[in-house]
Amino acid sequence: MRKLARILHVEDDPDILSIAKMALEGLHGFEVMACSDWKEAVDKAPEFRPDLFLLDVMMPQKSGPETLAELRRLPGFADTPAIFMTAKVQEDEVARFLAAGAIAVVTKPFDPMALGDEIRAVWMRMETAA
């Protein structure tokens, strides 16, 4: 079973980015690379080598699904798992995000105390199903 250690988080809201990074690193022991847009994510991903992409859906310039498509074009990231974060969690929207390549969707607003456990649970389900 692969270990989940490194998360590349892309979020345009600096407060959410900061809160998620503090929670995921401080409470759950992940190493998090925080990126404020798709370009920063594409620039930093090759050196950071994340195990998982955590992507906001609604961002200026490129959406979460568009950012995921850009990241997956990078060598070595075609199969990197991704989780989308969004307030848009209607059944048809979630289905669209899963069809865009996400393994799960985390609802915003999220509980910082539980975020790492939620991500770890998704990872375990994915690894068990593989």
Z-matrix of the N, CA and C atoms (Angstrom, degrees):
N
C 1 1.456
C 2 1.534 1 108.93
N 3 1.319 2 115.33 1 130.36
C 4 1.465 3 119.88 2 178.16
C 5 1.524 4 110.05 3 -71.83
N 6 1.314 5 115.01 4 145.17
C 7 1.468 6 120.91 5 179.11
C 8 1.529 7 109.00 6 -91.96
N 9 1.317 8 115.59 7 139.05
C 10 1.462 9 121.47 8 174.61
C 11 1.521 10 107.65 9 -94.50
N 12 1.329 11 116.42 10 113.76
C 13 1.465 12 120.18 11 -178.47
C 14 1.527 13 112.45 12 -128.89
N 15 1.351 14 116.57 13 -37.26
C 16 1.468 15 120.69 14 -172.04
C 17 1.531 16 110.79 15 -117.64
N 18 1.334 17 114.71 16 125.53
C 19 1.474 18 121.47 17 -178.11
C 20 1.519 19 109.36 18 -120.86
N 21 1.318 20 116.32 19 126.82
C 22 1.462 21 121.96 20 172.29
C 23 1.528 22 106.33 21 -95.77
N 24 1.333 23 116.90 22 113.00
C 25 1.466 24 122.14 23 -176.85
C 26 1.524 25 109.24 24 -107.14
N 27 1.330 26 116.30 25 124.23
C 28 1.457 27 122.31 26 179.58
C 29 1.522 28 108.30 27 -115.95
N 30 1.340 29 115.29 28 118.37
C 31 1.470 30 122.05 29 -174.66
C 32 1.516 31 108.18 30 -154.75
N 33 1.337 32 117.35 31 130.33
C 34 1.464 33 119.84 32 -177.59
C 35 1.523 34 113.74 33 -83.25
N 36 1.329 35 118.83 34 -15.18
C 37 1.463 36 121.66 35 178.74
C 38 1.538 37 108.37 36 -89.00
N 39 1.338 38 117.29 37 112.86
C 40 1.469 39 119.57 38 -175.48
C 41 1.528 40 113.81 39 -61.89
N 42 1.339 41 118.05 40 -30.86
C 43 1.465 42 120.15 41 178.82
C 44 1.526 43 111.01 42 -68.08
N 45 1.320 44 116.57 43 -44.79
C 46 1.467 45 120.72 44 178.69
C 47 1.524 46 109.72 45 -64.16
N 48 1.327 47 116.43 46 -42.46
C 49 1.465 48 121.48 47 179.78
C 50 1.534 49 110.26 48 -59.25
N 51 1.310 50 116.09 49 -45.03
C 52 1.460 51 121.54 50 -179.02
C 53 1.532 52 111.94 51 -67.06
N 54 1.320 53 117.08 52 -46.29
C 55 1.468 54 121.48 53 -179.63
C 56 1.522 55 110.60 54 -62.47
N 57 1.329 56 116.81 55 -45.65
C 58 1.468 57 120.17 56 -179.82
C 59 1.524 58 110.75 57 -63.41
N 60 1.326 59 117.54 58 -42.32
C 61 1.466 60 120.51 59 -179.52
C 62 1.530 61 110.50 60 -62.88
N 63 1.346 62 116.64 61 -46.68
C 64 1.467 63 119.71 62 179.12
C 65 1.528 64 111.35 63 -60.38
N 66 1.325 65 116.66 64 -43.43
C 67 1.466 66 120.49 65 -178.63
C 68 1.524 67 111.44 66 -67.61
N 69 1.316 68 116.98 67 -46.97
C 70 1.468 69 120.19 68 -176.51
C 71 1.522 70 112.23 69 -68.35
N 72 1.331 71 116.82 70 -36.89
C 73 1.467 72 119.47 71 179.19
C 74 1.524 73 111.35 72 -81.92
N 75 1.318 74 116.79 73 -51.34
C 76 1.455 75 121.13 74 -173.91
C 77 1.511 76 114.63 75 -70.43
N 78 1.329 77 117.22 76 -42.19
C 79 1.461 78 120.81 77 -176.60
C 80 1.524 79 113.38 78 -91.02
N 81 1.330 80 115.99 79 -29.47
C 82 1.465 81 118.22 80 -170.15
C 83 1.517 82 114.78 81 -120.37
N 84 1.315 83 117.55 82 -3.56
C 85 1.454 84 120.60 83 173.02
C 86 1.512 85 117.02 84 76.21
N 87 1.333 86 117.38 85 14.24
C 88 1.460 87 119.83 86 176.72
C 89 1.524 88 109.72 87 -79.47
N 90 1.317 89 116.54 88 156.73
C 91 1.460 90 121.77 89 168.69
C 92 1.524 91 105.66 90 -98.62
N 93 1.323 92 117.47 91 123.38
C 94 1.459 93 122.14 92 -173.84
C 95 1.525 94 110.37 93 -118.84
N 96 1.338 95 115.51 94 129.99
C 97 1.458 96 122.12 95 170.65
C 98 1.526 97 105.56 96 -102.86
N 99 1.327 98 116.37 97 112.38
C 100 1.461 99 121.81 98 -178.25
C 101 1.525 100 109.68 99 -92.37
N 102 1.323 101 116.16 100 126.64
C 103 1.466 102 122.49 101 -179.52
C 104 1.522 103 109.14 102 -126.62
N 105 1.325 104 116.46 103 139.25
C 106 1.462 105 120.19 104 -175.51
C 107 1.533 106 113.61 105 -92.47
N 108 1.337 107 117.47 106 -9.89
C 109 1.462 108 119.37 107 177.20
C 110 1.533 109 110.24 108 -159.61
N 111 1.323 110 114.87 109 175.04
C 112 1.468 111 120.82 110 -175.13
C 113 1.521 112 112.05 111 -62.70
N 114 1.324 113 116.73 112 -38.03
C 115 1.469 114 120.58 113 -176.66
C 116 1.523 115 110.63 114 -65.38
N 117 1.329 116 116.31 115 -45.39
C 118 1.463 117 120.32 116 177.48
C 119 1.530 118 110.40 117 -60.77
N 120 1.322 119 117.09 118 -40.30
C 121 1.468 120 121.24 119 178.76
C 122 1.525 121 111.43 120 -62.48
N 123 1.323 122 116.68 121 -46.19
C 124 1.466 123 121.24 122 179.57
C 125 1.530 124 110.70 123 -64.13
N 126 1.331 125 116.77 124 -36.59
C 127 1.465 126 120.70 125 179.03
C 128 1.531 127 112.23 126 -69.85
N 129 1.332 128 117.32 127 -38.69
C 130 1.466 129 121.24 128 -172.92
C 131 1.529 130 114.61 129 -90.91
N 132 1.316 131 117.87 130 -24.54
C 133 1.470 132 120.68 131 -175.30
C 134 1.529 133 113.95 132 -57.34
N 135 1.348 134 119.70 133 -45.23
C 136 1.468 135 118.04 134 -176.75
C 137 1.522 136 114.25 135 -58.69
N 138 1.314 137 117.90 136 -39.70
C 139 1.464 138 120.10 137 -179.57
C 140 1.533 139 111.48 138 -79.07
N 141 1.338 140 117.32 139 -36.28
C 142 1.466 141 121.76 140 -177.35
C 143 1.533 142 112.27 141 -73.41
N 144 1.327 143 117.69 142 -34.09
C 145 1.472 144 123.74 143 179.26
C 146 1.537 145 112.23 144 55.79
N 147 1.337 146 118.05 145 61.25
C 148 1.466 147 120.02 146 -177.52
C 149 1.530 148 112.95 147 -69.58
N 150 1.338 149 114.35 148 152.97
C 151 1.464 150 121.14 149 173.51
C 152 1.524 151 110.10 150 -84.78
N 153 1.340 152 116.01 151 -23.21
C 154 1.457 153 121.96 152 -173.21
C 155 1.523 154 110.04 153 -149.58
N 156 1.336 155 115.59 154 142.86
C 157 1.460 156 121.60 155 171.55
C 158 1.527 157 107.67 156 -100.89
N 159 1.325 158 117.59 157 131.99
C 160 1.456 159 123.81 158 173.99
C 161 1.517 160 106.10 159 -118.11
N 162 1.347 161 116.83 160 110.83
C 163 1.460 162 121.10 161 -167.21
C 164 1.526 163 112.78 162 -124.24
N 165 1.315 164 115.64 163 127.97
C 166 1.462 165 120.91 164 169.58
C 167 1.525 166 106.96 165 -64.77
N 168 1.315 167 117.55 166 144.35
C 169 1.468 168 120.42 167 -179.88
C 170 1.520 169 111.51 168 -81.14
N 171 1.342 170 116.56 169 -49.39
C 172 1.464 171 119.87 170 -173.68
C 173 1.525 172 110.43 171 -98.58
N 174 1.325 173 115.45 172 103.76
C 175 1.463 174 121.84 173 178.46
C 176 1.522 175 108.25 174 -135.66
N 177 1.356 176 116.63 175 153.08
C 178 1.460 177 118.77 176 174.76
C 179 1.528 178 109.96 177 -68.08
N 180 1.277 179 117.65 178 163.13
C 181 1.465 180 125.28 179 -179.78
C 182 1.529 181 110.79 180 71.25
N 183 1.320 182 118.08 181 -74.72
C 184 1.468 183 120.79 182 178.99
C 185 1.524 184 109.22 183 -131.07
N 186 1.323 185 115.49 184 136.44
C 187 1.466 186 121.76 185 178.82
C 188 1.535 187 109.62 186 -72.91
N 189 1.315 188 115.58 187 173.11
C 190 1.465 189 120.30 188 176.10
C 191 1.526 190 112.21 189 -56.37
N 192 1.346 191 118.41 190 -49.90
C 193 1.466 192 118.90 191 177.78
C 194 1.538 193 112.99 192 -60.87
N 195 1.333 194 117.56 193 -37.86
C 196 1.464 195 119.90 194 177.37
C 197 1.529 196 110.97 195 -68.13
N 198 1.334 197 116.58 196 -38.72
C 199 1.465 198 120.99 197 177.35
C 200 1.516 199 110.23 198 -64.24
N 201 1.326 200 116.72 199 -41.90
C 202 1.464 201 120.36 200 177.75
C 203 1.531 202 110.39 201 -60.18
N 204 1.315 203 117.27 202 -42.13
C 205 1.473 204 120.78 203 178.45
C 206 1.530 205 110.57 204 -60.43
N 207 1.339 206 116.52 205 -41.36
C 208 1.474 207 120.30 206 177.96
C 209 1.529 208 110.83 207 -64.49
N 210 1.323 209 116.86 208 -44.86
C 211 1.467 210 121.05 209 -179.58
C 212 1.523 211 111.35 210 -63.81
N 213 1.318 212 116.37 211 -38.50
C 214 1.469 213 120.16 212 -178.02
C 215 1.530 214 112.29 213 -71.07
N 216 1.332 215 117.26 214 -16.05
C 217 1.468 216 120.57 215 175.61
C 218 1.528 217 111.81 216 -77.04
N 219 1.321 218 117.11 217 -18.34
C 220 1.464 219 120.90 218 -179.97
C 221 1.527 220 109.95 219 -70.85
N 222 1.333 221 117.84 220 143.27
C 223 1.463 222 120.12 221 178.31
C 224 1.528 223 111.50 222 -57.72
N 225 1.326 224 115.48 223 129.50
C 226 1.455 225 121.33 224 177.09
C 227 1.517 226 115.63 225 89.14
N 228 1.331 227 119.01 226 -0.46
C 229 1.461 228 120.93 227 -176.45
C 230 1.530 229 114.23 228 -118.06
N 231 1.317 230 117.19 229 9.99
C 232 1.463 231 120.51 230 -177.93
C 233 1.524 232 112.32 231 -59.60
N 234 1.327 233 116.89 232 -31.36
C 235 1.469 234 120.37 233 -176.73
C 236 1.524 235 114.02 234 -113.43
N 237 1.324 236 117.79 235 11.56
C 238 1.467 237 119.94 236 -179.83
C 239 1.532 238 108.96 237 -65.78
N 240 1.337 239 117.33 238 124.98
C 241 1.465 240 119.94 239 -179.63
C 242 1.529 241 111.80 240 -62.69
N 243 1.334 242 114.62 241 149.79
C 244 1.467 243 120.80 242 -179.26
C 245 1.523 244 109.93 243 -135.35
N 246 1.320 245 114.74 244 142.83
C 247 1.461 246 122.55 245 172.63
C 248 1.527 247 106.81 246 -121.37
N 249 1.330 248 115.95 247 131.44
C 250 1.458 249 120.28 248 175.72
C 251 1.524 250 109.54 249 -94.80
N 252 1.338 251 115.88 250 146.14
C 253 1.463 252 122.61 251 174.46
C 254 1.522 253 107.94 252 -116.88
N 255 1.338 254 116.13 253 128.94
C 256 1.458 255 119.38 254 -177.61
C 257 1.522 256 111.80 255 -162.54
N 258 1.313 257 115.32 256 157.04
C 259 1.462 258 120.93 257 171.70
C 260 1.525 259 110.05 258 -86.35
N 261 1.331 260 116.42 259 -12.76
C 262 1.470 261 121.32 260 -178.43
C 263 1.527 262 109.02 261 -88.29
N 264 1.324 263 115.88 262 92.43
C 265 1.460 264 119.48 263 -175.21
C 266 1.529 265 113.11 264 -121.16
N 267 1.340 266 116.18 265 29.53
C 268 1.453 267 118.73 266 171.35
C 269 1.532 268 107.73 267 -64.51
N 270 1.304 269 117.09 268 151.88
C 271 1.465 270 121.46 269 -175.18
C 272 1.526 271 112.92 270 -53.64
N 273 1.347 272 117.37 271 -43.43
C 274 1.466 273 120.19 272 -178.66
C 275 1.532 274 111.08 273 -68.56
N 276 1.326 275 116.73 274 -33.82
C 277 1.471 276 119.84 275 178.57
C 278 1.518 277 110.89 276 -69.77
N 279 1.324 278 117.07 277 -44.22
C 280 1.462 279 120.94 278 177.27
C 281 1.527 280 109.84 279 -59.71
N 282 1.316 281 117.29 280 -43.57
C 283 1.469 282 121.06 281 178.58
C 284 1.525 283 110.70 282 -60.38
N 285 1.325 284 117.05 283 -38.60
C 286 1.468 285 121.01 284 178.64
C 287 1.532 286 110.83 285 -66.07
N 288 1.333 287 117.08 286 -39.95
C 289 1.467 288 120.70 287 179.56
C 290 1.537 289 110.53 288 -67.77
N 291 1.316 290 116.43 289 -39.21
C 292 1.464 291 119.70 290 177.80
C 293 1.527 292 109.96 291 -66.73
N 294 1.320 293 116.69 292 -38.52
C 295 1.470 294 120.70 293 177.57
C 296 1.529 295 110.96 294 -66.20
N 297 1.344 296 117.09 295 -26.75
C 298 1.467 297 121.52 296 178.84
C 299 1.532 298 111.89 297 -78.88
N 300 1.333 299 116.89 298 -2.14
C 301 1.456 300 119.78 299 174.22
C 302 1.514 301 116.50 300 115.96
N 303 1.328 302 118.41 301 1.88
C 304 1.466 303 120.18 302 179.21
C 305 1.525 304 110.52 303 -77.91
N 306 1.333 305 115.70 304 150.37
C 307 1.464 306 119.91 305 174.31
C 308 1.528 307 110.48 306 -92.30
N 309 1.352 308 116.27 307 -14.47
C 310 1.463 309 121.04 308 178.90
C 311 1.524 310 109.42 309 -167.59
N 312 1.331 311 114.17 310 168.32
C 313 1.459 312 121.42 311 176.52
C 314 1.530 313 107.73 312 -129.17
N 315 1.329 314 116.47 313 127.01
C 316 1.456 315 122.62 314 177.10
C 317 1.522 316 107.17 315 -100.46
N 318 1.316 317 115.62 316 131.96
C 319 1.458 318 121.75 317 -178.04
C 320 1.523 319 111.63 318 -79.72
N 321 1.333 320 115.00 319 135.04
C 322 1.461 321 121.92 320 171.09
C 323 1.519 322 107.83 321 -100.71
N 324 1.297 323 119.81 322 142.70
C 325 1.459 324 124.79 323 -3.63
C 326 1.522 325 110.33 324 -70.32
N 327 1.312 326 115.79 325 149.10
C 328 1.461 327 121.67 326 -179.37
C 329 1.520 328 109.47 327 -107.07
N 330 1.316 329 115.63 328 160.88
C 331 1.460 330 121.80 329 176.17
C 332 1.526 331 107.69 330 -90.13
N 333 1.332 332 119.12 331 110.64
C 334 1.464 333 120.54 332 -178.10
C 335 1.531 334 113.41 333 -55.62
N 336 1.332 335 116.31 334 -33.47
C 337 1.459 336 120.33 335 -179.13
C 338 1.532 337 111.34 336 -68.25
N 339 1.324 338 117.42 337 -28.93
C 340 1.464 339 121.68 338 -175.67
C 341 1.528 340 113.55 339 -102.78
N 342 1.334 341 118.29 340 -9.55
C 343 1.470 342 121.54 341 -173.60
C 344 1.528 343 112.00 342 -56.25
N 345 1.301 344 117.79 343 -48.21
C 346 1.461 345 120.87 344 -178.93
C 347 1.512 346 112.42 345 -62.27
N 348 1.338 347 116.74 346 -40.56
C 349 1.465 348 120.23 347 178.22
C 350 1.525 349 110.73 348 -64.81
N 351 1.324 350 115.76 349 -39.56
C 352 1.471 351 120.37 350 179.31
C 353 1.533 352 110.18 351 -64.04
N 354 1.321 353 116.97 352 -44.83
C 355 1.460 354 121.00 353 179.13
C 356 1.525 355 110.49 354 -65.15
N 357 1.322 356 116.63 355 -43.02
C 358 1.472 357 120.73 356 179.34
C 359 1.532 358 110.75 357 -62.35
N 360 1.331 359 117.89 358 -39.10
C 361 1.469 360 121.79 359 179.03
C 362 1.531 361 110.49 360 -64.77
N 363 1.321 362 117.52 361 -41.70
C 364 1.471 363 121.42 362 177.43
C 365 1.532 364 109.17 363 -62.47
N 366 1.325 365 116.45 364 -44.30
C 367 1.470 366 121.48 365 179.81
C 368 1.533 367 110.50 366 -59.90
N 369 1.322 368 116.77 367 -44.93
C 370 1.464 369 121.30 368 -178.97
C 371 1.532 370 110.80 369 -63.33
N 372 1.336 371 116.77 370 -41.78
C 373 1.476 372 120.12 371 178.15
C 374 1.527 373 109.86 372 -62.38
N 375 1.326 374 116.82 373 -42.21
C 376 1.461 375 121.47 374 -179.81
C 377 1.531 376 110.25 375 -63.61
N 378 1.329 377 116.27 376 -46.70
C 379 1.460 378 121.03 377 -177.91
C 380 1.528 379 111.34 378 -66.27
N 381 1.317 380 117.21 379 -37.95
C 382 1.462 381 121.59 380 179.46
C 383 1.513 382 111.06 381 -67.78
N 384 1.340 383 116.41 382 -36.36
C 385 1.467 384 121.37 383 -179.02
C 386 1.520 385 112.05 384 -74.37
N 387 1.333 386 117.33 385 -22.15
C 388 1.465 387 120.92 386 -175.19
C 389 1.525 388 112.40 387 -71.61
